[in-house]
Structure formats: C-alpha cells, structure tokens
C-alpha cells in the first residue's frame, strides 16, 4: 500500500492510525529520556520528521527547488516554510536543554573563555556579513550554498539594500531576455527561480520595514504601596 506507516497482521496489511503513531513516538522519547534527559520534554509528530528532513537537506546545500520536488510541493514557498526557523521555539527548547545539561555537569567543568576562542567566535560573525545583509547560518558552520545568497534561506536582507535588489532584478531580467532569445532553456529555468526568490526576499524586507517600533520604555522601581 502507498502508505509510510503500515503494518501486517497475519496476511492482512493495514494502515497504522495517527494516534498509534503518536503513541509510538511518545514511547520512544520516554525510553530515550532514561539516557538522554533532553527527550523528557520533547514531543514529536510524524510531520516533524518531514520538516527536519527538509531542513537538513536545504541547509546541507541541496537547492530548495529540488527539495520542493522531493516533497511534492507545487509552490516553492511552501517548502520555504518547512525550513523556516521559529526563534521563540528554538530559544525555549535550547534554554531548557542548557539548564538540564548544567545540572548534570560538575561546576569545575565551567571555565573562562580564552582569547583565541573569543576571537574565533567574533570572526564567525564577521564572516556572516555579506553585501545584502547578514547570513543566519549557525556558529561554526561554513557557507553551504557557495555564497549564492539570493537563493539561500539563511540570508537576512538589510532594508538599506532594497535598492540593490532592484538593480539585481534588472540584471536578471536582462539576462533572461538574452537566454530566451538564444533558446537557453536551462538558463531560463535557473534565472526564473532566482527572480522568484529575490522578489520574495524583497517583499519580506518591505514587510519588516513597515512593522511599527514598539517602545518598551525604561524600567523604573515601584514606589508606594503595592496593590
């Protein structure tokens, strides 16, 4: 049968229900938590593995349009949503993981950072500065996309560089017209993808610039009688 989660009982094949799959994943996390405490607060669904698989592929260098084909997505923007990083979720789980690790490790293992280690850390963020903005790749990892920043989902475009995106778009449109006149079908396909991603990044940058600035104010100590 064309189903990923299925089982055979006797001579009959049947599809495993979603509830059963969730229960099996929860049981695996419970077993793993005995040796890896990070799994105590983790809850997986089958769809999570689809997202993890896609994120690993794209961040390892696979062009996102190929990932879209593998997943059966008709729109590449759907695939982009799969590889998006939700900062709030990442930070929450990461802090929970750090707290559990710190409780398990003895205090004498913590030491001050050496000057060489700190210089290496700063150098990583210097290398993440690119013409169009900043690269969001994780610390200690090289560029997996050969500096093809327009196509890279890790690129965060600076609002100051929107005019540069316009210049790049004009150049791509000119190149596409030449490719179409010459009949370079492969070149046209690649340019169309680059144009699509460029326009998406520009629209996203415009959307971010229109967000109002929230003034949180300066905290002041409370005075008087509290209610």
Secondary structure as UniProt FT lines:
FT   STRAND          6..9
FT   TURN            10..11
FT   STRAND          12..15
FT   HELIX           18..33
FT   TURN            34..35
FT   HELIX           37..41
FT   HELIX           46..59
FT   TURN            60..61
FT   HELIX           64..71
FT   HELIX           76..82
FT   HELIX           87..104
FT   HELIX           107..109
FT   HELIX           115..127
FT   STRAND          129..130
FT   TURN            131..132
FT   STRAND          133..135
FT   TURN            139..140
FT   TURN            144..147
FT   TURN            149..151
FT   TURN            153..154
FT   STRAND          155..157
FT   HELIX           159..161
FT   HELIX           162..182
FT   HELIX           185..209
//
